């Protein structure tokens, strides 16, 4: 039976929560530091802790979803997300707040992975592509709207932005009422697939290396833009936080707009060609940032990067469903979160020595070089797939 639009609305509403887990409290970091009596060097860990625990917990959540189905972990994770995140309304201790952020990361792992599996399980073909694109649009929208709301609430108290997390609780109630039962994946495909191991599938499928490499690199590059673009703008005399926020919005808005029409793009292009477009845009965006001499050049560059993200993120999330047996969807979908959030965590660490040695220009030049390497790798991948197709005398358009 074809699902109604109500479950889709719930899934998309929850997707807005995934990207804002850290950004919603960013506007109050300074006042939070004063309120908690924390050192300036340590307050940033409040934002990054959830990402680390999300990366660590994702494989466990994926395994659980394969064993019991996506609906139960999804609903429980939404409630846990609201409670763990919302607890900051009342916490006045730095270390207690840090523990609550760790629980938030575990809950986020369940929400992020379950959303992907629910879309893969509930929809097929063009609908699956379209709705996965809409998921990307919802994430981008959440990345714009919730931090603005958090900043507005922060004018009242640094505790108040934590209230935004509690929106997950009514979404969890709606999910419990509207998401249809989802049988365990392991029960769907008895027999032939059960003897496979995760490692054998991973090693034997080169597409998976491409998928996880793309989401890892895309996350590293994304945070390179977020971290170093404001410093680049400062060299042009652009220091207003509002104006810098508009530059970031240009990136998220372009990503959301492209994700919204992803279904139409996927109906015309195979995965490999969409990936080729994405990494080409990575190269162009970072190359132009390395040469940018005005704010206008920067905003065009980050918009190009946003377009690339709007293409690559839905692609890897849908492609993973086609690349592995259905009984392993939960586990392999969960690794997207692991690789993505590890990429976010490592981005400043990887680019710090580049910045120290060569400055801002070197950061963006390095990003362009990494993107160019990816461009070469994708071209090699396309060439190898074409040779295999010709050898088999078949049509590889689906890949």
Secondary structure, DSSP 8 states (H G I E B T S, - for coil): ----HHHHHHHHHHHHHHTHHHHTTGGGHHHHHHHHT--TTTTTHHHHHHHHHHHHHHHHHHHHHHHH-HHHHHHHHHHHHHHHHHGGGT---HHHHHHHHHHHHHHHHHHHHHHHHHHHHH--HHHHHHHHHHHHHHHHHHHHHHHHHHHHHHTT-TTGGGGGGGHHHHHHHHHHHHS-----GGGTS-SGGGG--HHHHHHH-HHHHHHHHHHHHHHHHHHHHHHHHHHHHHTTT---HHHHHHHHHHHHHHHHHHHHTHHHHHHHS-HHHHHHHHHHHHHHHHHHHHH--SHHHHHHHHHHHHHHHHHHHHHHHHHHHHHS-GGGHHHHHHHHHHHHHHHHHHHHHHHHHHHHHH-HHHHHHHHHHHHHHHHHHHHHHHHHHHHHHHHHT---TT-
